[in-house]
Amino acid sequence: MNLLPTATSTDVQELQPRVAVLPVGSFEQHGKYLPLITDTAIACIVAQEIADAYPVHLLPPITISCSHEHAAFPGTVSISARTLYAVIDDIRASLARSGIHKLVIVNGHGGNYVLSNVVQEANVDGPAVSLFPLGPDWDRAREYGGLESDRHADMHAGEIETSILLHAAPELVREGYGNADHGAARPFLLVHGTSNYTETGVIGFPSLASAGKGIAVLESLTEDFAVHLSALGEAIAPTRPTPPTVSRNPVID
């Protein structure tokens, strides 16, 4: 799996994109069967699906973000929220100088709360930035994919993350996910961190994962991206057909 875009300058010139897509991941623990780059890999996979379907400028990922709640687990590395904000602000300014004034941030890590503020502030003078996927986008993807867990219970290294990787990057999934399920209420996650609620680092149900579910989740997200383009005022036709509407029967395997 290649996490970096391979387009040339000539490719971008010919495409003349009006919207850039920026994957934002993390470098944090995901149990013993998924790698530290899991959130980055998923953000890149989703962003690549989008770039394959729409004429957008795909950017390389931000690979380290705000993972402070996972700091108790070896290998996790974080940057501050203010640093993440500043990096994205600089990227937006650089894009604007090249004539691209719209940005979609594809967020792979739920702990990047600051991204909501980035988007909120960027749109004061008009639609310019969208955050994707939002909660409803993930919920529709879960329904379409026939996932058995819900978004709250399946928080980390669970059914949806493992399914996406089983489909798009199976080489990243090690043995052990089939018996790693762990559910936990976590009322003070931001106070005590993830380690207060799980010894393994897992909060979710990876045993329910499958590659088929991963395919369906990505299909649903790719279709929903069109709504975000519309919200930004961009009526951009896809370069390849998007999947059927998610009102159809979900995929279960």
Phi, psi and omega in degrees: 000129178261116181276353184251141176292148184244012180295148174267170176300323178296320177303315181293321179298319180288326181287325182050059183289147176258347183229135174256151179237122184244109174285135175235119181247217177198173175230087188213160181301142173223051182072193184264359185245350175240147186280167177299334181273012186308309183295324176294316179300316181293317177300319180292321179297313179298315181296322179293320176301319178296313181295331177288336185257337185227151180279076182242163178267106183277124180261159174291159187280154161274119193260346177233131184219219189260090184244032187298332180290347179255011189298337182288347182262136182302141175097336182292134177228138181232160164241166181284159177299322181293327178290316178300317178301314183295320180298313180294322178299318178295320178298317179299317180296319179294318177299318181299322179295336178265004175095007178254114188249003179239139183222137170245124177268118177265105186264125179258358184232119183296339181281359180275061184300330183298337181297329176297321178290323176304312182292315181304313182287326182293338187259012181301320183263012180134159183301122181222330185222139174233150177254130186219140354278147171275172180308311179298327176297315178296320181297317178296322179295320177297317180295314181296324181278354180072029179290143184270337180267164175255169188296326182287313183289327184262066191278321194209121179062034186255212187299314187285317180294317180293323179296315180300316181287326177300327177279306193268335182210063184300338179293344179273349184262118179267170178294152175118348182288340183290342179229035184248011183301140177205118176258145182199129166290146186214067186295334181235047181302318183285343178272311188258344181083169184297325185296342178286345186240353179205133177279332184269343186095352182265133167227094185161193190228070182296338180297340181274358187285153173203156178296324179299319176296321179299318178301312183294321178301315181292324176299314181296315181296321180298319178293317182295339180300329181300327179293324178291322174299317179298319179297330178276001181080022182248109177269079185256122178284141177294149178276347171218156182301137174276162184291169178300160180298151186284002176286347178287169183300135180292157177274127178229130176214000000 
